[in-house]
Amino acid sequence: MTLSAQEPETSREFVKQSSLYQEFLAEREEILKHKWLESERLGYDIGFERALLDWIRKHREGWRAARRTPQTSGGARVISISGS
């Protein structure tokens, strides 16, 4: 029995809707923005690999933490204060 080279449309749609794939796309977009900004700053195209490594080293941790933090519609953090 052989597997076909093409996946069924439903499988591809499932992947596109998965949270892991959405997270990948969001991270890729940030890396591309970083590539553009750094290339503009330096005056030449730094390439995707250099931008990727630089973004991971400098920005990934903070970016992921910010995405995990619940936010209000205005972008401010929601802080709950409970007291006695």
Summary of the structure (lengths in Angstrom):
residues: 84
radius of gyration: 19.0
end to end distance: 67.3
largest distance: 67.3
contacts: 150
relative contact order: 0.08
helix: 63%
strand: 2%
